[in-house]
Amino acid sequence: MSLVLDPAAQDLLFREAHTANTFTDEQVTDEQIQAIYDLVKFGPTAFNQTPLRITLVRSAEARERLVQHMADGNKDKTSTAPLVAILSADNEFHEELPTLFPAFPQAKDLFFAERAAREGAAGMNAALQAAYFIIGIRAAGLAAGPMTGLDFEGVRKEFLDDDHTPLMVINIGKPGPDASYPRSPRLAYDDVVTTV
């Protein structure tokens, strides 16, 4: 059985794509990031929620502030990547639901009146959107270096607010020399899929 997506695209998005640890100095433009977002915003989420927020770290001053919150093994690559993005979940995303889901305007109050419910929904759906964003970066011919080795509370205080929960930091650019490690093994189909 074959997939509808052609093999070259499959390789670009999955088989040949790796997390990048080094990058060339070729810049990543706002237009590229907008094209990526305009593609991946259609990925499915519950109630069409869009809690993902992307903070692009472009200035040298902001980059230095961010690097201070990265784990030691992530500092150098975050310092040298052409572009760095902080991905976070907006825990007040429900305020946008009446606009995004006009046929069910009461969803905002029925499902998300309590903060704990909102945070759970924001975290899950923003994580889905973050995965789409990484695939979008690959679709643009760029490499992504997603990282969770960081001081989350420090990043939140430095760049976000109490209504946003940081999820990860992603380095973005064209892969440089020795950008990735050898492919690690993955579980086989039979180890993952069960039919009932």
Secondary structure, DSSP 8 states (H G I E B T S, - for coil): ---SS-HHHHIIIIIS----S-B-S----HHHHHHHHHHHTTS--GGG---EEEEEE-SHHHHHHHHTTB-HHHHHHHHHSSEEEEEEEETTGGGGHHHH-TT-TTHHHHHHSSHHHHHHHHHHHHHHHHHHHHHHHHHTT-EEEEE--B-HHHHHHHH--TTEEEEEEEEEE-B-TT-S--------HHHH----
